[in-house]
Amino acid sequence: MCRGASGAEVPTEYQVKAVFVFNFSRFLEWSPQAFTAPNAPFVIGILGDDPFGARMEEAVRGEQIDQHPMVVRRFRNMGEIDNCQILYIDRSERAQLQQILLAMDHRSTLTVSELDQSSERGVMVQFTTENNRIRLRINVESARAAGLTISSKLLRSAEIVSTRTGN
Amino acid sequence: MPISTTPIRRTLMRMIFLSSGAVLAVTTTGFCAYEFLTFRQSSVQQLQILSQAIASNSTAALAFDNADDATVILAAFKADPHIAAAALYDSQGKVFATYPRGQPETHFPVRPGASGYTFGPTELVGFQPVAEGSRRLGTLFVESDLGAMYARVRLYALIVLLVIGISLPLAYLISRRLQHRLLQPILALAETTRAVSERHDYTVRAVRTGAYEFDLFTDTFNQMLTQIQQSEGKLHAQLERLSLLQHITRATGERQDLPSIFQVVLDSLEQNLPVDFGCFLLHDAAAQSLTVSVLGVAGRGFAEAVALTEQVNVPLDANGLSRCVAGHLVYEPDVLLVPFPFPQRLAAAGLRSMVIAPLIVENQVFGVLVCGRRKDQAFSSGECEFLKQLSEHVALAGHQAQLNGALQQAYDDLRQSQHTVLQQERLRALGQMASGIAHDINNAISPVSLYTESLLEREPNLSDRARGYLTTIQRAIEDVARTVARMREFYREREAQLTLERVDLNRAVRQVVELTKPRWSDLPQQRGVMVDLTTELTDGVPDIMGAEHEIRDALTNLIFNAVDAMPSGGMLTVHTRKSVEVDGEDRVLIDVSDTGVGMDEDTRRRCLEPFFTTKGERGTGLGLAMVYGMIQRHSAELEIASATGKGTTVRLSFPAYTASAVSTTQPSKLSAVCRRLRILLVDDDPMLIKSLQDTLQEDGHQITATHGGQAGIDAFATAQKRGDGFDIVVTDLGMPHVDGRKVASMIKMLSSTTPVILLTGWGQRLMAANDIVPHVDKLLSKPPRLHELRAALLELAS
């Protein structure tokens, strides 16, 4: 998507992906149990290498969901993850994906990754690139299992994927 | 309908159409406006709802930059065919997705506008924010083409047309019915008005229709008609009275005398006003009473019932009459209620109401007009006014008649005096001529008279026959002299000095009958006609005092007239008798009667006028005039009884002689002869000089005769110078150059004591006029009588 005529700077891939991650907070509903306290922060966690840099902070700056101020955390490994509403699993975590998913099972955390076929393996939202555009693949079963309600509007603009074992 | 009702109908229809059309227009316009605004509002709302829905749906597409999804979501606008275009802008204001697919980007605004919806000329445009929660994701642009609204407007227009199309004919039908109800009374009124205006029939009335206020209108109209009818009636009556007034005025104008004017006025009033009774009374201011002058023919019965007939006096008392006489019109609506004699008198005659109008000329009421009717309250104010005006006209006409009468009288008097003057002029001319003739005749017969008298006196040896002849000559000369003297008497008003003597009328009659015998006997016999004259002379009738010759002439004239009146013969009677009048005075009557043609009244009335004659060229018209003059001079009376075809009797009535009557001097037979005198005789007539000279010389006088006045004066002067003057001068009056008066005055100048005797052919007239000429001692008329001359000489010489 090129709108050079506007003169504005064309957003980078990760800029867009940071906004997308933030946007998920708008189109999904977390149960109140997902938070330790009513004013507990809404945490966006980044597991593995950080492709966003400061872009994620820019995207969430000043934002809050209900009483929950939005914060960005970076996790180096699984053990660092305690309370997290959206977890971005970086490519770097390809090898540990299965463990991560197992660890995150039954936690009210939206998992997001750009690893190929990650949605079929159990990641709730997978970024893909199609015609130079970022597309979403969503595993509704996983989200549902995590007790997350996904807006139908989000579902409209995404590709619905089911979990496939053996891969 | 005969009258055109189109205008009112059309106007009414127009009114209804305009008003209902206006109501319709306002209603439909309001309705349409309301619908239009509501529709706009609802269009906006619908568009807003749709846009909100789409915007809400497109949040995810914007949030996750899924343009295809956004395009699919925008395609939902297909559900509304009027959505012409739509576009999604991202949060940066760039076009993200468009509808319909393939619409070029240039169709859309470069940047989204402020949120809200605005109507453009052909479209409704809106910008709807797209937000998820509080986060603004972009803007939705929508454009609707308003086709729905125009479709709606078309539908409304159709409905409006339908409504108008139905309601106007409906309004027409309803108004037709209403109009009929409304117009019916108006048209009925219009019909009535037309009837009134075209036929002038004010008796028609508009019929009440029982509709709305029209009855009030109709009643008012009818009331107006009634008033007009009354006014017209009054006007008509006024016109009739005016016409009557004119008729009467014209009728009175044709009459000249008051009773006739009154009669024609009353006749007109009784027939045309009409009144039951009418009369005119004339006012006698001095006697304070009124006299009935003329009564109307029809009302005569009323008047006679109460003895109110012509010439009856009606006293003026304090009643209506006196008020009327004071110049006021008096109307008594009911005479029964008026307690005065005159109204009560009319009431007794059966009249109830009366009007008395004064006849005023020059502020004087000279009479009144009384009108009466059987009914009370019978005179309207208009009639009273009419009678007042009429009385003014009648008064004027009466006045005119009186003036006319006076004028006629003046004219008659003038004509009479003119006639008299003319006659006197003729008589004067005749008299002058007669004087001239008399002078000449007197001169001519003077010698005859003088010589005859002288012969009878101085020739005792004359035979009886000669003496008789001479006596007859003398009497004839006397008659000639008197006749000549009387020729002038016609124009004399009164004989101032008439020599009266005792006259035996029987003898005079006999003389006249004898003298006129040729006329009543011989001439008729020559024509084969017989006039039988008889005299019935009563013996012992008294003498009368008079001039016998005048009486003889009068009788002669009467006999001539009687004979002329009997061209076919007849009886002529002369009758004398004595009559004793009631006052004890004795009178002697002479009747001269004939059985001739007689005279009609006009002739009898005029027969005494001088120059009036029925004999044509043969008559002088002086005969009876002379007789009448004689009668007057004798204080006698003349009566003429005559009828056409019955003959005529003329009666002369003289007072009988009584001892007291003065006797005039009897002529002395032979006067004492006076002494011998020297007499100067002056005359211009040689015959007279000769005869006077002869007779006076026989008396022993010494006569010097001169021819003409100047010669006489010269002779007298010469003799006086000689000392041998004349004792007496006898001179003629009428002489050329120097007349008797001049001679007399000259003689008196030369010798004032010498008597002068003036002889004149006009002597009788001078004597009669007591005209004593200055310087003349004695005046003797020609022909001179010897005994008179002797008496004068004796008187003057002594």
Interface residues (C-beta under 8 A of the other chain):
Chain A: M1 R3 S6 A8 V16 F20 N23 R26 F27 E63 R133 I134 R135 L136 S151 K153 L154 R156 S157 A158
Chain B: S56 N57 T59 A60 A61 A63 F64 D65 N66 A67 D69 I73 Q92 K94 E132 G133 R135
